[in-house]
Amino acid sequence: MKFLTHTYLRLRQYVFKVLGLLARTLPITFLADRRKVKDSSDVDHGFTREVENILKPLDLGDDDYRKVMDLMHAELVKGLTPATHEAADIKCYPTYVRSVPDGSENGDFLALDLGGTNFRVLLINLNGQEVKMESKIFIIPQHIMLGSGIQLFDHIADCIFKFMTDHKLTDRKLPLGFTFSFPCRQEGLDRAILTTWTKGFKCAGVEGNDIVQLLHEAIVRRGDMKNVKCLAVINDTVGALMSCAHSDRKCAIGLILGTGTNACYIENLDDVKTWDGDTDEPHEVLINSEWGAFGNGGALDFVLTDFDRSIDKHSINPGKQIYEKMISGMFLGEIARLAIERLRKNNLLFEGEGSYHLSTRGRFYTKYVSEIEGDDVDNFTVTKQIFEELELVTHNEQDYRLVRHVCSLVSRRAAYLASAGIACLLNKMQRKEVTIGVDGSLYRFHPFFHDLMMEKTRALTDAQISFKMMLSHDGSGKGAALVAAVANRLLEEKKEAKGQGPSSGH
């Protein structure tokens, strides 16, 4: 019986994820209707006033979200202005990516994707709207993650060579795009200075150095890949935008909603006072906002709850990434756990009886939030299974409904805060039509995140602006190749313009 229950749950979760992905393509009106039926935050459960008082701080109003937008706009301007850039929470780094794909990009491109213990090399063929990809995953061993920078980049160069040999590419001249998902200060399209290692990496001699230069030095040391040149280094938000822009030229915002959160957007060069590049056409540049740090200076104190403050206090970076800690997948489960524990300690859940797991920090996973919200409210099969995993002994239907309500409040606040950020960018850009390319596990797998964001972003965005959200597919791979392709195209156009005189234009 236990095996059958487990099999049923695994099958249900698989179907649930597939339906979530399919839902991204459904009409928004249908999605809104579905959310109204399912989202427990819209239902009057008849919970006691004591319950509502504990949870009320998680339930923000439109005035709060509009204030968040105003404060974010002020931080964006500070980040784009030299005199205030250093003090700004939102740094707004220019990425030096000047143009989205126009569909004319053709040929073969290499892409590298390093963001954790797995490293990918990809061969991407672009032919108009058609994209063909081949890739191979290589492991970064622990001793290399903790070794020297030379060891790391020699290993990366070895992986590139193996991939090129397997695909008979060693004699080809291939532009390369590199998605490097670690904190960097961009100083050019092909120049990014690593500010600090994260995710378990601690390679000596890399922090403070240009990762493209280190890669090229490793390629030179090999001596057998003279035709490989990195034209662009990007992060995952730019990758998400570029990947979507390849099929939709109106894509002007890239959004990551996963373990962390960040956004990039296309800004007019006149508003980028920190810009130090040329002012040629196109007169715009993609800005990497690094908006996860919004609130570091206290701007979001007015909406922080005791749960948020507890999470920040016990994090590895207290006082940092405040906005991210209220939104991203790394923290939503813990926010829900803290609220559930507060209710339990007040004898409002589980008859006051907890468990070792429920009282353990980080043990109520964010995937539980998604699964509980997506559960069938007629039988709560998945919710019961989660409670068993947490070794909770006493629970009834009222407990299932209240925990679902908590999860709904936490995820709804996260979706609405992200919506306030997107609405702020849309209103700042003032484009009539915008597509938002979105990636990340939270957006992909939470049953209502897309629906909630569409609803609230519409409510907060200027009426004359229309927008849609589009799931990005493999921004880290395809996006990196597209940036290299666009960079290659712009280089060729400049060469032609110089050769043919001013009349050639763009």
Buried (B, 14 or more C-beta within 10 A) or exposed (E): EEEEEEEEBEEBBEEBBEEBEEBBEEEBEEBBEBBEEBBBBEBEBEBEEEBEEBBEBBEBEEEBBBBBBEBBBBBBBBBBBEEBBEEBBBBBBBBBBBBBBEEEBEBBBBBBBBBBBEBBBBBBBBEEEEBEBEBBEBEBEEEBBBBEBBBBBBBBBEBBBEBBEEBEBBEBEBBBBBBBBBBBEBBBBBBBBBEEBBEEBEBEBBBEEBBBBBBBBBBEEBEEBEBBBBBBBBBBBBBBBBBBBBBBEBBBBBBBBBBBBBBBBBBEBEBBBBBEBEEEEEEBBBBBBBBBBBBBBEBBEEBBBEBBBBBBEEBEEEEBBBBBBBBBBBBBBBBBBBBBBBBBEEEBBBEEEBBEEBEEEEBBBBBBBBBBBBBEBEEBBBBBBBBEEBEBEEBEEEBBBBBBBBBBBBBBBBBBBBBBBBBBBBBBBEBEEBBBBBBBBBBBBBBBBBBBBBBBBBEBBEEEBBBEBBBBBBBBBBBBBBBBBBBBBBEEBBEEBEEEEEEEEE
